[in-house]
Amino acid sequence: MKKIVAAFLALLSIGVGPAVSAASVDGIWGVDQGSGALCSGAHVMVLRDGRYIKALLDLGTTQGLRDLVEGTSTYVFDGARLVVAASLSLSRPEPRQVFQWDPVGQILRREEPVPTLTFRRCPDRELLLLDR
């Protein structure tokens, strides 16, 4: 029965519009390490309302733990694919990225550029930006 429900939900998610799909990926995503996502002290993706942020979370500073934004861009859905536009950051530009969204497994699998990486959700929270 669980397989039938999961298959139904997967089919339902393919037929929904971008607004519903975008809402379901909003949050913080870290690289899958097998036992869970790497969410602290490493680069993560923050996806919110069509905006992509590449950030380092929980850096130890004189202000306490803070987050450092390293790049920003936008994302859109193309079917079950999430496409992140190229980041135009001067310090660390990134090429366009394409992810396959698995709503049942709640994972994002990066297909472009290589290497292929799998991202899982991290606990969601507001970013505590580093004051410079």
N, C-alpha and C positions, 0 to 999 in steps of 0.2 A: 504494500500500500504506500509506503514511504517513497518508493521509486516512482510510482505513478504521480504522486503529488509533486515530487521534485521535477519530473518531466513536464507536468502541466505548468508549473511555475516558470520553468525555463522557456517554454513556448509562449507563455503570457508575456514574459519580459522582452522577447524579441519583437512582439507586436506593439509595444508601448512606445510612446513618443519620446523625444530626447529629454524633455523636462523631467519625466519620471526616471529615466535611466541616469541622468545627471545627478538627481537627488540621491540615488542609491549608491553612487561612488563618492559623494562628498565626504571628506574626512582626511585623515593622515594615513599614509601607506608606507610601509618599510619593506626592505628586501627580505624574502622568506629565507629563514635559516634552518628549516627542517622542523624545529620545535616551536616555531613562531616567528614573528617579524622582528627585525632589528630596528628598534624604535628610538634608541637613545645613543647619543654620541656618534651618530652616523647620518649620512644624507637620507632624507625622506622626501616623499612627494606630498604636498598638501593640495587637495582638490576641493575647491569651493566655488559654487555658482559660475562655472565656466572659466575659472581662473586657476592656473597651475603655479605653484610655488615650490622651488627646490630649496630645502632648508637643512641646516645642521641643528639638531635639537639638544637641549640640556648641556650647553657648554658651560664649564665652570669659569666664572668671571668675578671681578671685584664687586659686581652688582648682584651676585648669586647666580643661579642657573638661568641662562638666557638662550634664545634661539637666534641663529644667524641666517638671514635670507641670502641665498647665493644666486638666485635666478628666478625670473617670473615669465609667464607666458599665458596662453589661453588654451582651452581644450574644447573639442566638440565630439559628438557621437556620430559615427557613420555605421549604422546598423548596430552590430554587437562590438564594433571596434571603437576604441577611444583614441582620438588623434590629438596629440599635443603639438602645437605649433613650435617652430624653432625659437629658442630663447636668444634674445639679442643682447644679453648681458656682456659688457665690455670685459669683465674680469674672467668669465668662464662661459662662453657661448656654447649652446647645445644644439644638436641637429633635431629635426622633427622626430617625434617618437610615436610609435603605433603600438597600442595594447589591445589584447583580446580580453573582453570583459566576460567573466564567468559568474553570473549572478547566483547560481546554486552553490558553488564552492566559495563564493565571496573572495575571488582572487583576480588580480590583473596580471596578465602574462605579456611581457614586452616582446614584440615580434621584430620591431625595427627600432634602432639599429642593433646589430648583434653586439654582445652576446645576449641570448635570451635570458631574461630574468623574471622571476615570479615575485609579485608584491602581495602582501597581506595587510589587513587593517591593523593600525596601532590604536591605542586609546585616544579618542578624540579630545582635543582641548584647544583653547585659544593660544596663539603664539605669544611668547614673552620676548619681544624684540630687544636686541642689544642696542643700547644707546651709545653712540660714538661721539 
